[in-house]
Amino acid sequence: MTTGGVGTTRVEYVTVDPLVLSAEVDRATERLLRTAGTFDATALAEPSRLPGWSRGHVLAHLARGADALVNLLSSAHTGRDIPAYASADARDAEIVAGAGRAIDEHLDDLRGSAKRFAEACAAMPAERWAAVVHSHRGDRVAAILVWTRLRELEVHHVDLDAGYDIVDWPEGFGQRVLNEAATDLGQRPDVPPLVLHPTDTGRALTIGAPGHGPTVSGPVRTLAGWLIGRSAGAGLTVTPAGPLPTPPDWM
Protein backbone atom coordinates (compact mmCIF):
# COMPACT_ATOMS: atom_id res chain seq x y z
CA MET A 1 0.00 0.00 0.00
CA THR A 2 1.29 3.47 -0.84
CA THR A 3 -0.16 6.86 -0.24
CA GLY A 4 0.85 10.46 -0.76
CA GLY A 5 0.09 13.85 -2.22
CA VAL A 6 0.43 15.30 -5.68
CA GLY A 7 3.05 13.50 -7.71
CA THR A 8 2.62 10.17 -5.94
CA THR A 9 0.32 7.29 -6.71
CA ARG A 10 -2.38 6.20 -4.29
CA VAL A 11 -3.24 2.51 -4.52
CA GLU A 12 -4.75 1.88 -1.10
CA TYR A 13 -8.02 0.08 -0.42
CA VAL A 14 -8.15 -1.68 -3.77
CA THR A 15 -8.82 -4.91 -1.90
CA VAL A 16 -12.27 -5.54 -3.37
CA ASP A 17 -13.21 -5.87 -7.04
CA PRO A 18 -14.60 -2.40 -7.88
CA LEU A 19 -17.62 -3.94 -9.60
CA VAL A 20 -18.41 -5.93 -6.46
CA LEU A 21 -18.10 -2.76 -4.39
CA SER A 22 -20.48 -1.08 -6.85
CA ALA A 23 -23.36 -3.02 -5.28
CA GLU A 24 -22.61 -1.27 -1.99
CA VAL A 25 -22.64 2.07 -3.82
CA ASP A 26 -26.10 1.24 -5.19
CA ARG A 27 -27.42 0.41 -1.73
CA ALA A 28 -25.89 3.56 -0.21
CA THR A 29 -27.45 5.63 -3.00
CA GLU A 30 -30.90 4.18 -2.28
CA ARG A 31 -30.54 4.95 1.42
CA LEU A 32 -29.56 8.52 0.62
CA LEU A 33 -32.47 8.96 -1.78
CA ARG A 34 -34.92 7.71 0.85
CA THR A 35 -33.65 10.31 3.30
CA ALA A 36 -33.61 13.12 0.73
CA GLY A 37 -37.12 12.18 -0.38
CA THR A 38 -38.45 13.25 3.03
CA PHE A 39 -37.22 16.84 2.61
CA ASP A 40 -39.48 19.75 1.79
CA ALA A 41 -38.25 23.24 0.90
CA THR A 42 -37.79 24.16 4.56
CA ALA A 43 -35.82 21.03 5.38
CA LEU A 44 -33.57 21.52 2.33
CA ALA A 45 -32.68 25.03 3.46
CA GLU A 46 -31.82 23.96 7.02
CA PRO A 47 -28.15 23.72 8.02
CA SER A 48 -26.26 20.51 7.49
CA ARG A 49 -23.41 19.43 9.74
CA LEU A 50 -20.95 21.06 7.35
CA PRO A 51 -20.27 24.69 8.31
CA GLY A 52 -21.90 27.14 5.91
CA TRP A 53 -23.73 24.46 3.93
CA SER A 54 -27.43 23.70 3.90
CA ARG A 55 -28.76 20.23 3.17
CA GLY A 56 -29.28 21.45 -0.38
CA HIS A 57 -25.57 22.19 -0.68
CA VAL A 58 -24.73 18.65 0.45
CA LEU A 59 -27.10 17.09 -2.09
CA ALA A 60 -25.75 19.27 -4.90
CA HIS A 61 -22.21 18.34 -3.89
CA LEU A 62 -23.05 14.63 -4.01
CA ALA A 63 -24.51 14.89 -7.51
CA ARG A 64 -21.58 16.88 -8.85
CA GLY A 65 -19.17 14.56 -7.05
CA ALA A 66 -20.58 11.61 -8.96
CA ASP A 67 -20.05 13.44 -12.25
CA ALA A 68 -16.50 14.35 -11.22
CA LEU A 69 -15.75 10.67 -10.69
CA VAL A 70 -17.30 9.87 -14.07
CA ASN A 71 -14.76 12.29 -15.57
CA LEU A 72 -11.92 10.43 -13.84
CA LEU A 73 -13.28 7.06 -14.96
CA SER A 74 -13.44 8.41 -18.51
CA SER A 75 -9.83 9.49 -18.15
CA ALA A 76 -8.84 5.98 -17.06
CA HIS A 77 -10.89 4.39 -19.85
CA THR A 78 -9.57 6.53 -22.68
CA GLY A 79 -6.05 7.35 -21.47
CA ARG A 80 -6.74 11.07 -21.89
CA ASP A 81 -6.14 13.52 -19.03
CA ILE A 82 -9.69 14.53 -18.07
CA PRO A 83 -9.91 16.52 -14.81
CA ALA A 84 -12.60 15.81 -12.23
CA TYR A 85 -13.67 19.47 -12.28
CA ALA A 86 -12.86 22.31 -14.63
CA SER A 87 -11.50 24.19 -11.61
CA ALA A 88 -12.04 24.52 -7.87
CA ASP A 89 -13.99 27.73 -8.46
CA ALA A 90 -16.24 26.03 -11.03
CA ARG A 91 -16.90 23.19 -8.57
CA ASP A 92 -17.91 25.62 -5.82
CA ALA A 93 -20.10 27.64 -8.19
CA GLU A 94 -22.00 24.54 -9.33
CA ILE A 95 -22.73 23.54 -5.74
CA VAL A 96 -23.98 27.01 -4.84
CA ALA A 97 -26.10 27.18 -8.00
CA GLY A 98 -27.69 23.81 -7.31
CA ALA A 99 -28.27 24.13 -3.58
CA GLY A 100 -31.54 26.06 -3.73
CA ARG A 101 -33.40 23.81 -6.15
CA ALA A 102 -36.68 22.08 -5.34
CA ILE A 103 -36.41 18.59 -3.92
CA ASP A 104 -37.71 16.95 -7.11
CA GLU A 105 -34.85 18.56 -9.04
CA HIS A 106 -32.35 17.37 -6.45
CA LEU A 107 -33.70 13.83 -6.60
CA ASP A 108 -33.65 13.75 -10.41
CA ASP A 109 -30.08 15.05 -10.38
CA LEU A 110 -28.94 12.50 -7.80
CA ARG A 111 -30.55 9.64 -9.71
CA GLY A 112 -29.15 10.84 -13.04
CA SER A 113 -25.61 11.31 -11.76
CA ALA A 114 -25.75 7.93 -9.99
CA LYS A 115 -26.83 6.30 -13.26
CA ARG A 116 -23.96 7.95 -15.14
CA PHE A 117 -21.50 6.74 -12.52
CA ALA A 118 -22.84 3.18 -12.65
CA GLU A 119 -22.68 3.16 -16.46
CA ALA A 120 -19.10 4.46 -16.45
CA CYS A 121 -18.09 1.69 -14.03
CA ALA A 122 -19.81 -0.99 -16.08
CA ALA A 123 -18.11 0.22 -19.27
CA MET A 124 -14.56 0.06 -17.85
CA PRO A 125 -12.38 -2.65 -19.42
CA ALA A 126 -10.92 -4.80 -16.65
CA GLU A 127 -7.34 -3.79 -17.40
CA ARG A 128 -8.14 -0.06 -17.23
CA TRP A 129 -9.01 -0.21 -13.53
CA ALA A 130 -5.24 -0.16 -12.96
CA ALA A 131 -4.83 3.10 -14.90
CA VAL A 132 -3.63 6.16 -12.98
CA VAL A 133 -5.80 9.27 -12.94
CA HIS A 134 -4.99 12.75 -11.64
CA SER A 135 -7.09 14.19 -8.82
CA HIS A 136 -6.72 17.05 -6.37
CA ARG A 137 -5.59 14.47 -3.79
CA GLY A 138 -2.79 13.19 -5.99
CA ASP A 139 -2.42 10.50 -8.62
CA ARG A 140 -4.68 7.53 -7.97
CA VAL A 141 -5.47 4.19 -9.56
CA ALA A 142 -8.94 4.11 -11.07
CA ALA A 143 -10.05 1.14 -8.95
CA ILE A 144 -10.11 3.38 -5.86
CA LEU A 145 -12.84 5.58 -7.37
CA VAL A 146 -15.68 3.21 -6.52
CA TRP A 147 -14.61 3.22 -2.88
CA THR A 148 -14.33 7.02 -3.10
CA ARG A 149 -17.96 7.23 -4.18
CA LEU A 150 -19.13 4.93 -1.40
CA ARG A 151 -17.25 6.97 1.17
CA GLU A 152 -18.75 10.21 -0.13
CA LEU A 153 -22.28 8.80 0.00
CA GLU A 154 -22.03 7.35 3.50
CA VAL A 155 -20.19 10.26 5.14
CA HIS A 156 -22.26 13.00 3.53
CA HIS A 157 -25.47 11.13 4.32
CA VAL A 158 -24.50 11.65 7.96
CA ASP A 159 -23.73 15.31 7.18
CA LEU A 160 -27.37 15.83 6.17
CA ASP A 161 -28.21 15.61 9.89
CA ALA A 162 -31.52 13.96 9.09
CA GLY A 163 -31.59 10.80 11.19
CA TYR A 164 -28.84 8.77 9.48
CA ASP A 165 -25.77 8.60 11.69
CA ILE A 166 -22.48 6.76 12.08
CA VAL A 167 -24.19 3.88 13.91
CA ASP A 168 -26.14 3.26 10.69
CA TRP A 169 -23.01 2.74 8.60
CA PRO A 170 -22.52 -0.83 7.41
CA GLU A 171 -19.92 -2.43 9.68
CA GLY A 172 -17.51 -3.12 6.83
CA PHE A 173 -17.68 0.52 5.78
CA GLY A 174 -16.78 1.71 9.26
CA GLN A 175 -13.68 -0.50 9.29
CA ARG A 176 -12.56 0.62 5.83
CA VAL A 177 -12.95 4.32 6.51
CA LEU A 178 -11.16 3.97 9.86
CA ASN A 179 -8.24 2.22 8.17
CA GLU A 180 -8.08 4.79 5.37
CA ALA A 181 -8.21 7.81 7.66
CA ALA A 182 -5.62 6.34 10.04
CA THR A 183 -3.29 5.54 7.14
CA ASP A 184 -3.64 9.00 5.57
CA LEU A 185 -3.24 10.85 8.86
CA GLY A 186 -0.20 8.75 9.69
CA GLN A 187 1.54 10.27 6.65
CA ARG A 188 1.06 13.82 7.91
CA PRO A 189 3.80 15.44 10.00
CA ASP A 190 1.29 17.72 11.77
CA VAL A 191 -0.70 14.83 13.30
CA PRO A 192 0.35 13.82 16.85
CA PRO A 193 0.93 10.13 17.67
CA LEU A 194 -2.18 8.13 18.52
CA VAL A 195 -3.26 4.51 18.92
CA LEU A 196 -6.78 3.53 17.90
CA HIS A 197 -8.16 0.39 19.54
CA PRO A 198 -11.45 -0.86 18.05
CA THR A 199 -12.98 -2.91 20.86
CA ASP A 200 -15.13 -4.95 18.47
CA THR A 201 -12.21 -6.12 16.31
CA GLY A 202 -9.18 -5.91 18.60
CA ARG A 203 -6.94 -4.77 15.72
CA ALA A 204 -5.14 -1.63 16.86
CA LEU A 205 -4.10 1.08 14.41
CA THR A 206 -1.11 3.32 15.14
CA ILE A 207 -0.74 6.88 13.91
CA GLY A 208 2.78 8.25 14.26
CA ALA A 209 5.55 6.75 16.38
CA PRO A 210 4.45 3.66 18.35
CA GLY A 211 4.30 4.17 22.10
CA HIS A 212 4.30 7.96 21.94
CA GLY A 213 0.60 8.78 22.04
CA PRO A 214 -2.58 7.96 23.99
CA THR A 215 -4.81 5.03 23.10
CA VAL A 216 -8.41 5.80 22.14
CA SER A 217 -10.72 2.80 22.43
CA GLY A 218 -14.29 2.11 21.37
CA PRO A 219 -16.44 0.51 18.66
CA VAL A 220 -15.19 0.72 15.07
CA ARG A 221 -17.91 3.04 13.79
CA THR A 222 -17.61 5.36 16.79
CA LEU A 223 -13.84 5.57 16.35
CA ALA A 224 -14.19 6.18 12.62
CA GLY A 225 -16.84 8.86 13.06
CA TRP A 226 -14.77 10.67 15.67
CA LEU A 227 -11.53 10.42 13.69
CA ILE A 228 -13.08 12.00 10.58
CA GLY A 229 -14.94 14.69 12.51
CA ARG A 230 -18.48 13.28 12.31
CA SER A 231 -18.86 12.46 16.00
CA ALA A 232 -17.89 14.04 19.30
CA GLY A 233 -16.66 10.60 20.39
CA ALA A 234 -19.23 9.85 23.10
CA GLY A 235 -18.43 6.45 24.56
CA LEU A 236 -14.75 6.44 23.59
CA THR A 237 -12.15 6.00 26.33
CA VAL A 238 -8.62 7.40 26.53
CA THR A 239 -5.58 5.67 28.07
CA PRO A 240 -3.79 7.13 30.01
CA ALA A 241 -6.86 8.90 31.34
CA GLY A 242 -7.33 12.36 29.97
CA PRO A 243 -9.37 14.41 27.53
CA LEU A 244 -10.24 12.98 24.14
CA PRO A 245 -7.78 14.42 21.60
CA THR A 246 -9.14 16.67 18.86
CA PRO A 247 -8.62 14.90 15.52
CA PRO A 248 -7.25 16.93 12.60
CA ASP A 249 -9.37 17.78 9.58
CA TRP A 250 -9.50 14.90 7.13
CA MET A 251 -12.67 14.99 5.00
C-alpha positions as CSV (number, residue, x, y, z in Angstrom):
1,M,0.0,0.0,0.0
2,T,1.3,3.5,-0.8
3,T,-0.2,6.9,-0.2
4,G,0.9,10.5,-0.8
5,G,0.1,13.8,-2.2
6,V,0.4,15.3,-5.7
7,G,3.1,13.5,-7.7
8,T,2.6,10.2,-5.9
9,T,0.3,7.3,-6.7
10,R,-2.4,6.2,-4.3
11,V,-3.2,2.5,-4.5
12,E,-4.7,1.9,-1.1
13,Y,-8.0,0.1,-0.4
14,V,-8.2,-1.7,-3.8
15,T,-8.8,-4.9,-1.9
16,V,-12.3,-5.5,-3.4
17,D,-13.2,-5.9,-7.0
18,P,-14.6,-2.4,-7.9
19,L,-17.6,-3.9,-9.6
20,V,-18.4,-5.9,-6.5
21,L,-18.1,-2.8,-4.4
22,S,-20.5,-1.1,-6.9
23,A,-23.4,-3.0,-5.3
24,E,-22.6,-1.3,-2.0
25,V,-22.6,2.1,-3.8
26,D,-26.1,1.2,-5.2
27,R,-27.4,0.4,-1.7
28,A,-25.9,3.6,-0.2
29,T,-27.5,5.6,-3.0
30,E,-30.9,4.2,-2.3
31,R,-30.5,4.9,1.4
32,L,-29.6,8.5,0.6
33,L,-32.5,9.0,-1.8
34,R,-34.9,7.7,0.8
35,T,-33.6,10.3,3.3
36,A,-33.6,13.1,0.7
37,G,-37.1,12.2,-0.4
38,T,-38.4,13.2,3.0
39,F,-37.2,16.8,2.6
40,D,-39.5,19.7,1.8
41,A,-38.2,23.2,0.9
42,T,-37.8,24.2,4.6
43,A,-35.8,21.0,5.4
44,L,-33.6,21.5,2.3
45,A,-32.7,25.0,3.5
46,E,-31.8,24.0,7.0
47,P,-28.1,23.7,8.0
48,S,-26.3,20.5,7.5
49,R,-23.4,19.4,9.7
50,L,-20.9,21.1,7.3
51,P,-20.3,24.7,8.3
52,G,-21.9,27.1,5.9
53,W,-23.7,24.5,3.9
54,S,-27.4,23.7,3.9
55,R,-28.8,20.2,3.2
56,G,-29.3,21.5,-0.4
57,H,-25.6,22.2,-0.7
58,V,-24.7,18.6,0.5
59,L,-27.1,17.1,-2.1
60,A,-25.7,19.3,-4.9
61,H,-22.2,18.3,-3.9
62,L,-23.0,14.6,-4.0
63,A,-24.5,14.9,-7.5
64,R,-21.6,16.9,-8.9
65,G,-19.2,14.6,-7.0
66,A,-20.6,11.6,-9.0
67,D,-20.1,13.4,-12.3
68,A,-16.5,14.3,-11.2
69,L,-15.7,10.7,-10.7
70,V,-17.3,9.9,-14.1
71,N,-14.8,12.3,-15.6
72,L,-11.9,10.4,-13.8
73,L,-13.3,7.1,-15.0
74,S,-13.4,8.4,-18.5
75,S,-9.8,9.5,-18.2
76,A,-8.8,6.0,-17.1
77,H,-10.9,4.4,-19.8
78,T,-9.6,6.5,-22.7
79,G,-6.1,7.3,-21.5
80,R,-6.7,11.1,-21.9
81,D,-6.1,13.5,-19.0
82,I,-9.7,14.5,-18.1
83,P,-9.9,16.5,-14.8
84,A,-12.6,15.8,-12.2
85,Y,-13.7,19.5,-12.3
86,A,-12.9,22.3,-14.6
87,S,-11.5,24.2,-11.6
88,A,-12.0,24.5,-7.9
89,D,-14.0,27.7,-8.5
90,A,-16.2,26.0,-11.0
91,R,-16.9,23.2,-8.6
92,D,-17.9,25.6,-5.8
93,A,-20.1,27.6,-8.2
94,E,-22.0,24.5,-9.3
95,I,-22.7,23.5,-5.7
96,V,-24.0,27.0,-4.8
97,A,-26.1,27.2,-8.0
98,G,-27.7,23.8,-7.3
99,A,-28.3,24.1,-3.6
100,G,-31.5,26.1,-3.7
101,R,-33.4,23.8,-6.1
102,A,-36.7,22.1,-5.3
103,I,-36.4,18.6,-3.9
104,D,-37.7,17.0,-7.1
105,E,-34.8,18.6,-9.0
106,H,-32.3,17.4,-6.5
107,L,-33.7,13.8,-6.6
108,D,-33.7,13.8,-10.4
109,D,-30.1,15.1,-10.4
110,L,-28.9,12.5,-7.8
111,R,-30.5,9.6,-9.7
112,G,-29.2,10.8,-13.0
113,S,-25.6,11.3,-11.8
114,A,-25.7,7.9,-10.0
115,K,-26.8,6.3,-13.3
116,R,-24.0,8.0,-15.1
117,F,-21.5,6.7,-12.5
118,A,-22.8,3.2,-12.7
119,E,-22.7,3.2,-16.5
120,A,-19.1,4.5,-16.4
121,C,-18.1,1.7,-14.0
122,A,-19.8,-1.0,-16.1
123,A,-18.1,0.2,-19.3
124,M,-14.6,0.1,-17.8
125,P,-12.4,-2.6,-19.4
126,A,-10.9,-4.8,-16.6
127,E,-7.3,-3.8,-17.4
128,R,-8.1,-0.1,-17.2
129,W,-9.0,-0.2,-13.5
130,A,-5.2,-0.2,-13.0
131,A,-4.8,3.1,-14.9
132,V,-3.6,6.2,-13.0
133,V,-5.8,9.3,-12.9
134,H,-5.0,12.7,-11.6
135,S,-7.1,14.2,-8.8
136,H,-6.7,17.0,-6.4
137,R,-5.6,14.5,-3.8
138,G,-2.8,13.2,-6.0
139,D,-2.4,10.5,-8.6
140,R,-4.7,7.5,-8.0
141,V,-5.5,4.2,-9.6
142,A,-8.9,4.1,-11.1
143,A,-10.1,1.1,-9.0
144,I,-10.1,3.4,-5.9
145,L,-12.8,5.6,-7.4
146,V,-15.7,3.2,-6.5
147,W,-14.6,3.2,-2.9
148,T,-14.3,7.0,-3.1
149,R,-18.0,7.2,-4.2
150,L,-19.1,4.9,-1.4
151,R,-17.2,7.0,1.2
152,E,-18.8,10.2,-0.1
153,L,-22.3,8.8,0.0
154,E,-22.0,7.4,3.5
155,V,-20.2,10.3,5.1
156,H,-22.3,13.0,3.5
157,H,-25.5,11.1,4.3
158,V,-24.5,11.6,8.0
159,D,-23.7,15.3,7.2
160,L,-27.4,15.8,6.2
161,D,-28.2,15.6,9.9
162,A,-31.5,14.0,9.1
163,G,-31.6,10.8,11.2
164,Y,-28.8,8.8,9.5
165,D,-25.8,8.6,11.7
166,I,-22.5,6.8,12.1
167,V,-24.2,3.9,13.9
168,D,-26.1,3.3,10.7
169,W,-23.0,2.7,8.6
170,P,-22.5,-0.8,7.4
171,E,-19.9,-2.4,9.7
172,G,-17.5,-3.1,6.8
173,F,-17.7,0.5,5.8
174,G,-16.8,1.7,9.3
175,Q,-13.7,-0.5,9.3
176,R,-12.6,0.6,5.8
177,V,-13.0,4.3,6.5
178,L,-11.2,4.0,9.9
179,N,-8.2,2.2,8.2
180,E,-8.1,4.8,5.4
181,A,-8.2,7.8,7.7
182,A,-5.6,6.3,10.0
183,T,-3.3,5.5,7.1
184,D,-3.6,9.0,5.6
185,L,-3.2,10.8,8.9
186,G,-0.2,8.7,9.7
187,Q,1.5,10.3,6.6
188,R,1.1,13.8,7.9
189,P,3.8,15.4,10.0
190,D,1.3,17.7,11.8
191,V,-0.7,14.8,13.3
192,P,0.4,13.8,16.8
193,P,0.9,10.1,17.7
194,L,-2.2,8.1,18.5
195,V,-3.3,4.5,18.9
196,L,-6.8,3.5,17.9
197,H,-8.2,0.4,19.5
198,P,-11.5,-0.9,18.1
199,T,-13.0,-2.9,20.9
200,D,-15.1,-4.9,18.5
201,T,-12.2,-6.1,16.3
202,G,-9.2,-5.9,18.6
203,R,-6.9,-4.8,15.7
204,A,-5.1,-1.6,16.9
205,L,-4.1,1.1,14.4
206,T,-1.1,3.3,15.1
207,I,-0.7,6.9,13.9
208,G,2.8,8.3,14.3
209,A,5.6,6.8,16.4
210,P,4.4,3.7,18.4
211,G,4.3,4.2,22.1
212,H,4.3,8.0,21.9
213,G,0.6,8.8,22.0
214,P,-2.6,8.0,24.0
215,T,-4.8,5.0,23.1
216,V,-8.4,5.8,22.1
217,S,-10.7,2.8,22.4
218,G,-14.3,2.1,21.4
219,P,-16.4,0.5,18.7
220,V,-15.2,0.7,15.1
221,R,-17.9,3.0,13.8
222,T,-17.6,5.4,16.8
223,L,-13.8,5.6,16.4
224,A,-14.2,6.2,12.6
225,G,-16.8,8.9,13.1
226,W,-14.8,10.7,15.7
227,L,-11.5,10.4,13.7
228,I,-13.1,12.0,10.6
229,G,-14.9,14.7,12.5
230,R,-18.5,13.3,12.3
231,S,-18.9,12.5,16.0
232,A,-17.9,14.0,19.3
233,G,-16.7,10.6,20.4
234,A,-19.2,9.8,23.1
235,G,-18.4,6.4,24.6
236,L,-14.8,6.4,23.6
237,T,-12.1,6.0,26.3
238,V,-8.6,7.4,26.5
239,T,-5.6,5.7,28.1
240,P,-3.8,7.1,30.0
241,A,-6.9,8.9,31.3
242,G,-7.3,12.4,30.0
243,P,-9.4,14.4,27.5
244,L,-10.2,13.0,24.1
245,P,-7.8,14.4,21.6
246,T,-9.1,16.7,18.9
247,P,-8.6,14.9,15.5
248,P,-7.3,16.9,12.6
249,D,-9.4,17.8,9.6
250,W,-9.5,14.9,7.1
251,M,-12.7,15.0,5.0
